[in-house]
Amino acid sequence: MTAPKTGGELVVDMLCSFGVKYVFGVVGGQTLAITDAIIDNPDIELVHTRHEGAAAVMADAYGRLTGTPAACISTTGPGATNLITGVGGAFRDSSPAFILTCNNNGENIHKDDAQNADHVELLKPLTKYSRLVAYASSLKQTMEEAYINAMTGNPGPVHLDFARDMIEGIVTNPPAIPKVHPARKWVLERPSANQSSLARAAEMILAAKQPVIWLGNGGNRSAGGDAVLALAEALNIPVVTTFNGIGAVRTTHPLVFGAVSRMGTNLSTQVLNEADLVIALGNSLNAVSTTRWKRKLPAVLQVDVDPKMIGRYYAETTTGIVSDLRSFSDDILKALAPKAAKAKSGRADWIVKLQAARKAWWASTEPTKSSAQGVLSPADIVLALRGASPDDTLLIPDAGNPGVWSFLWEITEPNSYIKPVGFGNMGFALPSAIAAALIDPRRPVLALIGDGSLGMSLGELETLARVGGRVCIVVLNDSSYGNIRQEQELHFNGRTIGVDFNTVDFGQVARGMGVDGEVISDLDALVARVKAVFQGERPALIDVPLDRSVNAWTYPAFLPHQVQ
C-alpha cells in the first residue's frame, strides 16, 4: 500500500518524475492543492510572477534553452486566458512546456460557477495536447501522455486542466511514481533517414552547382548546428538560416551568411537567390521566411522530423525526407564522403564571391557616428553591445524592431539567442531573461527590448529583482511602437495613429521596482555600463533614447538583394 496523497501532491510528484524543476505562475484558490504541495518537495520550485502571461513565456524560454519542460500554472477563467499568448509563442516556436490550469469542482465545470471558462477549448488550438483531468484514477496516465506529446516529434506545449475537487481530494491508494520516469530515457530519440532517402538526397546535392542549406528552428531544437556546419564544410555549401533558426550556427563561421526573413539582409537573400537547390533543414518554409510564399525557390530538398511539414508549401518542387536534421547531416556526409572533395572544389569560386559580398556587407553596417545629439542609432547600439558582451552572452531580442536589429549581432556560440518568431508575441524578452537567470545565474543575459514591449511586461521587473542574475535589460526607447510607426510612415504617406507615447524614464521605473536603472545616451558610456553589469552580480536596466529617423524597413543592409 502507498501512503494516501492528495491529487495535487500526485501532480507535483509526476512533474518531478519528468524532471520539471520550475513552476511559474500566479496562485489562486483553485491552484492551492498543487502549489501547497510544492512547499514540501525540494526538487521543484514555484516562481511567482506578476502576470500569468509572463509565466507562460518563462516556461517557453526554459524549454527553448534546455530542451526540457518547465511548467506554468494559473487559476480558472482570467488566469487561464492570461496564459494564452505565451502558450501561443511556445507552440509556434516548438518549445516543450506543461501548461497547468486549475478549474472549479468537476460537477460545476461548464456551469455558471465563479470565473467559469472552458480551458480545454481555449488552449486546444495552441497546444499539442489539451485535456481535462477530473478523476485521480486517470491522472498518472494523462500526465505521461502529455509529457510524451510535449517531447517527441516536433516539441511543444501540452495543457492539463485539473478539476479542483480532484486535486484537493485524498487518493487512498495512489499509484507508485518513479523518481526518474523511464520515458525520459527515450523521448529525445529522433527518426533517421532510410538508405533510399539518403541515396536520393546525395544525388540531388551532387548534381547541384550552387546548393544552399537553409537552416530553420529545427537546428536549435535538435542541437544540430555543428553537424550542419560539418556538412557545409565538407561540400562548400553556404548556410543561411530562418529568423527562427538564428542561434543554431555561429554567424562568425565563414560559410554562414545570416538570416532570411521578411526583413532579412541583402547578403542572405543574395545567397538564396543564387541557389539551384535549397536544402531546407528543420525549416517549415513558413510565411515569415518566404515573404508569405512570394519568394521563388528552385528545387527543394526538405528534411523535417514532422512529416506534416514536408511539402506543405512549394510541394511541386519539394523532395521530402522524414528525419532529425542532425542525424541526416551526419548520415548524408558519410554517404557523400567519396565524392565530397570534387563537389567542394567545384563550388570554391562561388564561395569566394559570397565571402567578398559578406565582407562588403559588414563594412556597410559600421557605425556612422552621425546620430543626433542625445539619441543613438539602433544599429550602432547593437554593434556596440556585441563588443561589450562576453562570447557566451545569451541575447534575447523582443518582438518588433529589436529582433530586426539583432541581425547585426554576431553569434559565436550555439544556443545563445532566442526570440519570439512564429507568434511574434511582445513582452517576451524580460520574462525569458528571468528564466535564463534561473537556469544559470552566472551566464550573461542581454535582453533587447523596445519600450512598447517593456510596457507589456513591466511588472516582471519586480520578479527579476527577486530572482537576480547577470541580466542586462537594454531598452531601445523611441517612445512608440516603433516597427509599426515606421511601417505607417513608409506605406501610409507618413500618417501615423496609435503608436506614440509620452516620454518614460524606465531607469527611474526600474529603480522603483528594485532593479538598478538609468538612462544613457552616449555610446561609450553604454558600453562601459554593460561591461560593468556583466562583471557584477546584480541585474540592471539601461534606457537608451533612439534616433527615430533610423528606419529598420529602409536600413540599407536589410534591403533584399536585387537580382542583376
Buried (B, 14 or more C-beta within 10 A) or exposed (E): EEEEBBBBBBBBBBBBBBBBBBBBBBBBEBBBBBBBBBEEEEBBBBBBBBBBBBBBBBBBBBBBBBBBBBBBBBBBBBBBBBBBBBBBBBBBBBBBBBBBBBBBBBEBBEEEBEBBBBBBEBBBEBBBBBBBBBEBEBBBEBBBBBBBBBBBBBBBBBBBBBBBBBBBBEBEEBBEBEEEBEBBEEBBEBBBBEEEBBEBBBEBBBEBEBBBBBBBBBBBBBBBBBBBBEBBBBBBBBBBBBBBBBBBBBBEBEBBBBBBBBBBBBBBBBBBBBBEBBBBBBBBBBBBBBBEEEBEBBBBBBBBBBEEBBBBBBEEBBBBBBBBBBBBBBBBBEBBEEEBEEBBEBBEEBBEEBBEBBEEBBEEBEBEEEBEEEBBBBBBBBBBBBEBBBEEBBBBBBBBBBBBBBBBBEBBBBBBBBBBBBBBBBBBBBBBBBBBBBBBBEBBBBBBBBBBBBBBBBEBBBBBBEBBBBBBBBBBBBBBBBBBBBBBBEEEEEEBEEBEEEEBEBBEBBBEBBBBBBBBBEBEEBBEBBBEBBEEEEBBBBBBBBBBEBBBBEBEBBBBBEEE
